C-alpha cells in the first residue's frame, strides 16, 4: 500500500486503536470521511483519516460521548455551512471538560495536602496514623468511642 494510503493495521498502530475498534468506529459513523477500499476490498485510509481518528481518541479520552463525535463527524461529512453547529458541540464539550478539570483540581489539592502531611509526619520520625485524633475517655460505660476524623 505504499503511496496510495494506509492499511487498517498501520492506522491501528499510529492511533493506538485496535483494528476491531477502527471497524466499530466506521460502522458507528464516527469517521468524518468515507473510508476507501482497494481492488481487493481492504480499507485504505488517508493521512487526514489518521488525523481525524487521533482527534477522536482525544475526544473520547476527554469524555466526549460517541453520539457527539458521530454528530460532529456527520457535520464534517456534510461540508461547509454548518460550522456554527460544530462550534456549539465543541463549546458544550469544552464546558464539560473545564468543569471536569475543576473537580479533578479539587481532588488533586486534597491528595497534595495528604501527601504533604504524611511526608512531614514521616520526616519528623512520628509513628502511627497522623489523622488519628486521641480518643477522649468515655463519659459513661455506655458511651461510644470517638470516630476517626479526616482519615486516609
Secondary structure by P-SEA (a helix, b strand, c coil): cccccccaaaaaaaacccaaaaaaaaaaccccbbbbbcccccccccaaaaaaaaaaaaaaaacccaaaaaaaaaaaaacccaaaaaaaaaaaaaaaaaaaaaaaaaaaaaaaaaaaaaaaaaaacccccccccccccccccccccccccccc
